[in-house]
């Protein structure tokens, strides 16, 4: 497996020097720039190409006078005031996207930073490593999705064009091609999902991006589907779909009540407690799936299912099965 080439991001300071030299000097070419900046001629040529392709600078080489000129002035960037908080938000956004396997958007954020640094050299200096070093966070992540796949999905979603997926289905244990209309990309617990209308199943389905073997764009446009991501995802505790919506009632031990007060595990979560020394009743309206059962079991003896009865029986069966595993040792 060949690794993807790293995106080219020349230092902002060097790019500023190149732009300043081209705009202020009448004898600015690759050789003079290379000598002035202490790099090779090839590096200067790559930097100028980067300024053209990635940042919109219309830099033209005049063969007769052997020099670079800037035509049309600088690309337009609105006036802005950027402080430490804004810089930190930009950096953490790029870092978060990178950690979540979304190198496509993280590179776009870095590209924006590079543009800002060239245009606002005196007011802005972005050092990703220095700013992100004092901050860390853990992200549970599966295999990161292919960057090209993400880019194709994002572009096709914006353009409302169908895509073809070569997908490794865990449910059917086989690989198959699917034609889908991409509707929404969603990241949950470090795993990226595509929500799309499947032409085969005639329904809106979830596709894990790390299970996509190949993604091909098409030119076939589709009409906007009646879809709301908040409604689609809102009833699930995690990402499980296809089950009935149930009203869950839990008895939470005194020692665990604080965790439910400090964190909202679902938008429908409600807590009732007679006093601080009594257990609490927590209710949720969620889809009944494996993710709900695993979540309840993860609380151990701190959480007891009071209803519905079917869910309580299934939790009992799982506990008995676990007891059988450990009792046999």
C-alpha positions as CSV (number, residue, x, y, z in Angstrom):
1,X,0.0,0.0,0.0
2,X,1.5,3.3,-1.1
3,X,1.1,6.2,1.3
4,X,-0.4,9.5,0.1
5,X,2.0,12.3,-0.5
6,X,2.1,15.0,2.1
7,X,0.5,18.3,1.1
8,X,3.0,21.0,0.3
9,X,2.9,23.9,2.9
10,X,5.9,26.2,2.5
11,X,6.7,28.5,5.5
12,X,4.5,31.6,5.6
13,X,7.5,33.9,6.3
14,X,9.2,32.7,3.1
15,X,6.0,33.2,1.1
16,X,5.6,36.8,2.5
17,X,9.2,37.5,1.4
18,X,8.5,36.2,-2.1
19,X,5.4,38.4,-2.4
20,X,7.1,41.5,-1.1
21,X,10.0,41.0,-3.4
22,X,7.8,40.5,-6.5
23,X,5.7,43.6,-5.7
24,X,8.6,45.9,-4.8
25,X,11.4,44.9,-7.2
26,X,11.7,45.2,-10.9
27,X,14.3,42.5,-11.2
28,X,12.8,39.6,-9.3
29,X,13.3,36.1,-10.7
30,X,13.8,32.6,-9.3
31,X,17.6,32.9,-9.1
32,X,17.5,36.2,-7.1
33,X,14.9,34.9,-4.8
34,X,16.7,31.7,-4.2
35,X,19.9,33.6,-3.3
36,X,18.1,36.1,-1.1
37,X,16.2,33.4,0.8
38,X,18.9,30.7,1.0
39,X,17.0,28.0,-0.8
40,X,17.2,26.3,-4.2
41,X,15.7,27.7,-7.4
42,X,13.4,24.6,-7.5
43,X,12.0,25.5,-4.1
44,X,11.2,29.1,-5.3
45,X,9.4,27.7,-8.3
46,X,7.3,25.4,-6.1
47,X,6.5,28.2,-3.7
48,X,5.3,30.5,-6.5
49,X,3.2,27.7,-7.9
50,X,1.7,27.2,-4.4
51,X,0.9,30.9,-4.2
52,X,-0.9,30.7,-7.6
53,X,-2.8,27.4,-7.0
54,X,-3.6,27.6,-3.3
55,X,-3.8,31.3,-2.5
56,X,-5.0,32.9,-5.7
57,X,-2.0,35.1,-6.5
58,X,-1.8,36.0,-10.2
59,X,2.0,35.8,-10.5
60,X,3.2,35.9,-14.1
61,X,6.7,35.3,-15.4
62,X,7.8,37.8,-18.1
63,X,10.3,35.9,-20.3
64,X,11.5,39.0,-22.1
65,X,12.7,40.8,-18.9
66,X,13.2,37.5,-17.0
67,X,11.2,38.6,-13.9
68,X,8.0,37.8,-12.0
69,X,5.2,40.4,-11.8
70,X,2.0,40.5,-9.9
71,X,-1.0,41.1,-12.1
72,X,-4.3,42.3,-10.8
73,X,-3.0,43.1,-7.3
74,X,-3.5,41.0,-4.2
75,X,-6.3,38.5,-3.8
76,X,-9.1,40.1,-1.8
77,X,-9.2,39.2,1.9
78,X,-11.6,41.1,4.2
79,X,-10.2,43.2,7.0
80,X,-10.3,41.4,10.4
81,X,-9.0,41.4,13.9
82,X,-7.5,38.1,15.1
83,X,-6.4,37.6,18.6
84,X,-5.0,34.6,20.7
85,X,-8.5,33.1,21.2
86,X,-9.2,33.1,17.4
87,X,-5.8,31.7,16.6
88,X,-6.3,28.9,19.2
89,X,-9.7,28.1,17.9
90,X,-8.3,27.8,14.3
91,X,-5.5,25.5,15.5
92,X,-7.6,23.3,17.7
93,X,-10.1,23.0,14.8
94,X,-7.4,21.8,12.5
95,X,-5.9,19.5,15.1
96,X,-9.4,18.0,15.9
97,X,-10.1,17.3,12.3
98,X,-6.7,15.6,11.9
99,X,-7.2,13.4,15.0
100,X,-10.6,12.4,13.8
101,X,-9.1,11.2,10.5
102,X,-10.5,14.2,8.5
103,X,-7.2,15.3,7.0
104,X,-9.2,16.8,4.1
105,X,-10.7,19.6,6.3
106,X,-7.7,19.9,8.5
107,X,-5.6,20.7,5.5
108,X,-8.1,23.3,4.4
109,X,-7.9,25.0,7.8
110,X,-4.1,25.1,7.5
111,X,-4.4,26.5,4.0
112,X,-6.6,29.3,5.4
113,X,-4.0,30.0,8.0
114,X,-1.3,30.2,5.4
115,X,-3.4,32.7,3.4
116,X,-4.0,34.8,6.5
117,X,-0.3,34.9,7.3
118,X,0.7,36.1,3.9
119,X,-2.0,38.9,3.9
120,X,-1.6,39.9,7.6
121,X,2.1,39.3,8.2
122,X,2.4,42.0,10.9
123,X,-0.7,41.1,12.8
124,X,-0.8,37.3,12.6
125,X,1.7,34.6,13.2
126,X,0.4,31.0,13.5
127,X,2.6,28.3,15.0
128,X,0.5,25.1,15.1
129,X,3.0,23.1,17.2
130,X,3.6,25.8,19.8
131,X,-0.1,26.5,20.4
132,X,-1.4,22.9,20.4
133,X,1.4,21.5,22.6
134,X,-0.1,22.5,26.0
135,X,-3.5,21.0,25.1
136,X,-4.3,17.3,24.5
137,X,-7.4,15.2,24.2
138,X,-8.1,11.5,23.5
139,X,-10.1,10.4,20.5
140,X,-11.2,6.8,20.1
141,X,-10.8,6.1,16.5
142,X,-11.2,3.3,14.0
143,X,-9.1,3.1,10.9
144,X,-9.1,6.7,9.4
145,X,-11.0,7.1,6.2
146,X,-9.3,7.7,2.9
147,X,-8.8,11.4,2.3
148,X,-9.7,11.2,-1.3
149,X,-12.9,9.4,-0.4
150,X,-13.9,12.2,2.0
151,X,-13.1,14.9,-0.5
152,X,-15.3,13.1,-3.2
153,X,-18.1,12.7,-0.7
154,X,-18.0,16.4,0.4
155,X,-17.9,17.7,-3.2
156,X,-20.7,15.4,-4.3
157,X,-22.9,16.3,-1.3
158,X,-22.5,20.0,-2.1
159,X,-23.2,19.5,-5.8
160,X,-26.1,17.0,-5.2
161,X,-24.5,14.4,-7.4
162,X,-24.7,10.6,-6.8
163,X,-21.6,8.5,-6.0
164,X,-20.8,4.8,-6.3
165,X,-19.4,3.0,-3.3
166,X,-17.5,-0.2,-3.3
167,X,-18.5,-1.1,0.2
168,X,-17.4,-3.8,2.7
169,X,-20.6,-4.8,4.4
170,X,-20.2,-6.4,7.9
171,X,-23.9,-7.4,8.0
172,X,-23.7,-9.4,4.7
173,X,-20.0,-10.3,5.0
174,X,-19.4,-9.4,1.4
175,X,-18.2,-6.5,-0.8
176,X,-20.6,-4.9,-3.2
177,X,-21.1,-1.8,-5.3
178,X,-23.8,0.7,-4.2
179,X,-25.1,3.8,-5.9
180,X,-26.1,6.4,-3.3
181,X,-27.1,10.0,-2.9
182,X,-24.8,11.5,-0.2
183,X,-26.7,13.6,2.3
184,X,-24.6,14.1,5.4
185,X,-21.2,13.3,6.9
186,X,-21.2,12.6,10.6
187,X,-18.4,11.8,13.1
188,X,-19.4,9.9,16.2
189,X,-16.8,8.8,18.8
190,X,-14.0,9.1,16.2
191,X,-15.7,7.1,13.5
192,X,-16.9,8.8,10.3
193,X,-20.3,7.8,8.8
194,X,-22.0,8.8,5.5
195,X,-25.7,9.1,5.6
196,X,-27.0,8.5,2.1
197,X,-30.1,7.5,0.1
198,X,-29.3,4.0,-1.2
199,X,-30.7,3.3,-4.7
200,X,-30.6,-0.4,-4.1
201,X,-32.5,-0.5,-0.7
202,X,-34.6,2.6,-1.5
203,X,-34.0,4.0,1.9
204,X,-31.7,6.3,3.9
205,X,-28.8,4.2,5.3
206,X,-25.6,4.6,7.3
207,X,-22.2,3.8,5.7
208,X,-19.0,3.7,7.7
209,X,-16.4,5.6,5.8
210,X,-13.5,3.3,6.9
211,X,-15.3,0.4,5.2
212,X,-15.4,2.1,1.8
213,X,-13.0,0.4,-0.5
214,X,-13.6,2.8,-3.4
215,X,-15.6,6.0,-4.0
216,X,-16.4,7.1,-7.5
217,X,-18.1,10.4,-8.4
218,X,-20.9,10.5,-11.0
219,X,-22.4,13.3,-13.0
220,X,-26.0,12.3,-12.1
221,X,-27.7,15.0,-10.1
222,X,-30.4,14.2,-7.6
223,X,-33.2,16.3,-6.1
224,X,-32.9,17.3,-2.4
225,X,-34.2,14.5,-0.2
226,X,-36.5,15.3,2.7
227,X,-33.8,14.8,5.3
228,X,-32.9,16.4,8.6
229,X,-29.7,15.1,10.3
230,X,-30.8,16.1,13.8
231,X,-34.1,14.2,13.5
232,X,-32.3,11.2,11.9
233,X,-29.6,11.0,14.5
234,X,-31.5,12.4,17.5
235,X,-33.3,9.2,18.6
236,X,-30.2,7.0,18.8
237,X,-27.9,6.8,21.8
238,X,-25.0,6.1,19.4
239,X,-25.5,5.3,15.7
240,X,-27.8,2.2,15.8
241,X,-30.8,2.5,13.5
242,X,-33.8,0.4,12.5
243,X,-35.3,-0.4,16.0
244,X,-38.3,1.0,17.8
245,X,-38.3,4.0,20.0
246,X,-38.8,3.2,23.7
247,X,-39.2,5.1,26.9
248,X,-36.4,3.9,29.2
249,X,-36.6,4.3,33.0
250,X,-33.5,3.8,35.0
251,X,-32.8,3.7,38.8
252,X,-29.4,5.3,39.4
253,X,-27.5,4.8,42.6
254,X,-26.7,7.8,44.7
255,X,-22.9,7.6,43.9
256,X,-23.6,7.8,40.1
257,X,-26.2,10.5,40.0
258,X,-23.6,13.3,39.7
259,X,-22.4,11.8,36.5
260,X,-25.8,12.1,35.0
261,X,-26.2,15.7,36.3
262,X,-22.8,16.7,34.8
263,X,-23.4,15.2,31.4
264,X,-26.3,14.9,29.1
265,X,-26.1,11.4,27.5
266,X,-29.2,12.1,25.4
267,X,-31.3,15.1,24.5
268,X,-34.4,13.5,26.1
269,X,-32.6,12.8,29.4
270,X,-34.6,13.7,32.5
271,X,-33.5,13.3,36.2
272,X,-35.8,13.1,39.2
273,X,-34.3,12.8,42.8
274,X,-36.2,13.2,46.0
275,X,-33.1,14.3,47.9
276,X,-29.3,14.1,47.7
277,X,-29.2,10.9,49.7
278,X,-31.8,9.0,47.6
279,X,-31.3,7.2,44.3
280,X,-32.5,9.1,41.2
281,X,-34.9,8.1,38.4
282,X,-33.5,8.8,34.9
283,X,-35.6,8.6,31.8
284,X,-34.7,8.7,28.1
285,X,-36.6,8.2,24.9
286,X,-34.2,6.3,22.6
287,X,-34.0,3.6,20.0
288,X,-33.7,0.1,21.5
289,X,-30.5,-1.3,20.1
290,X,-27.2,-3.0,21.1
291,X,-25.7,0.4,21.9
292,X,-28.3,1.1,24.5
293,X,-27.8,-2.3,26.2
294,X,-24.0,-1.9,26.2
295,X,-24.3,1.5,27.7
296,X,-26.5,0.3,30.5
297,X,-24.2,-2.7,31.2
298,X,-21.2,-0.4,31.4
299,X,-22.6,1.2,34.5
300,X,-22.6,-2.1,36.4
301,X,-24.5,-2.2,39.6
302,X,-24.9,1.6,39.6
303,X,-27.8,1.5,37.1
304,X,-30.9,-0.7,37.2
305,X,-33.5,-0.9,34.4
306,X,-37.0,-0.3,35.7
307,X,-38.7,-0.3,32.4
308,X,-39.7,-1.3,29.9
309,X,-39.9,-4.9,31.0
310,X,-38.6,-6.3,27.7
311,X,-35.4,-4.2,28.1
312,X,-35.0,-5.3,31.7
313,X,-35.3,-9.0,30.7
314,X,-32.7,-8.6,27.9
315,X,-30.2,-7.0,30.4
316,X,-30.8,-9.9,32.8
317,X,-30.1,-12.4,30.0
318,X,-26.9,-10.6,29.1
319,X,-25.8,-10.6,32.8
320,X,-26.6,-14.3,33.1
321,X,-24.5,-14.9,30.0
322,X,-21.6,-13.0,31.4
323,X,-21.9,-14.9,34.7
324,X,-21.8,-18.1,32.8
325,X,-18.5,-17.1,31.1
326,X,-16.8,-16.1,34.4
327,X,-18.3,-18.9,36.4
328,X,-16.7,-21.5,34.1
329,X,-13.2,-20.3,34.9
